[in-house]
Amino acid sequence: MKVSKEIADKVERYQKLQTQADKLYEELEQYFTDEQGLEGFCTQFITDKPQGIRQSADGEFCDQITLGEDWYKGEYYYPIENSDKYVGCRYEII
């Protein structure tokens, strides 16, 4: 079986995008670990409304549950400059 040039081009494009996505993820993980002290960083997203309890005067929110003695899972929400939206970060610390 042979694949079409169109499929091969899509595979190549996918590989390039995956490499770019991996690099972005590493940069984001580094930022949230170094700048925000957020260990166990998993995924980030953009949202219109934060959940949880306000953590600071600058608008940071946290929605966290404790699953064990040293096991935490939740989301942090950081306001975006000049925007009504937030960057949310889902995390789990075991």
N, C-alpha and C positions, 0 to 999 in steps of 0.2 A: 504494500500500500504506500502511496505517496501522498503527501499533503500539498495543498495548493500554496502558491506564493503568498496569497492573501493571508492564509492561516500562519505561515512562517513569519510574515511581517508582524502579525498580531502577537505572536509569541515573543518576538524580539522587542516589540514595543512594551509588552508586559514586563519583561525582564528589566528594561531600563527604568520603567515606572516603579517597579518593586525596589530597585536599588535606591532610587530617589526617596521613596517612602521610608525605607530603612534608615537612611541618613537623617531625614527629618525627625523620625522617631527618636533616634539617639540624641539629637540636639534638644528636643523637647524634654526627654527624660533627664538630661543633664541640667537643663534650666530648672525644672521643678524640683530636682534633688538639691541643687546648689542654692538657688535663690529662695525657694519656698520651704525647704527642709522636708519635703514630702517624700518619704521612703515608700517603697512598694508601688511606685508609680506604674500604672497600667495603661489607661487610655484617656484621651482628652477629647473634648467635644465643645461645640458652641451652643449656648442656650439663651433663651429670652428671660428666664426667671430662675433665680437660685432657689435651692431647697435648704432646709435645715435652719440652724441658728447662726445669727450674725456673730462673727468672731473678732472683728476689728472695726474701727471707725472708718476705714477706707473701703468698706463694703464687702469684705471677704465673708463667705458663709461656709458652714460645714454641716453635713448630714452623715453621721457616723453611727455604726452599731458595734457593740463588743460581742464577739463570738466566743471568746475564751479569755484566759488570764492575760495573754499578750497577743491576742488575735483581734484585729480591727479591720473593718471593711466600711467603705463609705465613699463620699464624694466631697471634694472641695470646689468652691466656686469663687473665681477671681474676676472682678469687674474689668472690662476692657476700656482703655482710655478713649474718651470722646465717643462713647457708645452706651446704649442701654442694655447691651448684651454682656454675657459672662463666658469665660472659659471655664469649663467644668473638667475635673480630673477624677476619674474613678480609681480607687486604690484598694489594696488589701495588704495588710501587714500581719505577718505570722511570726 
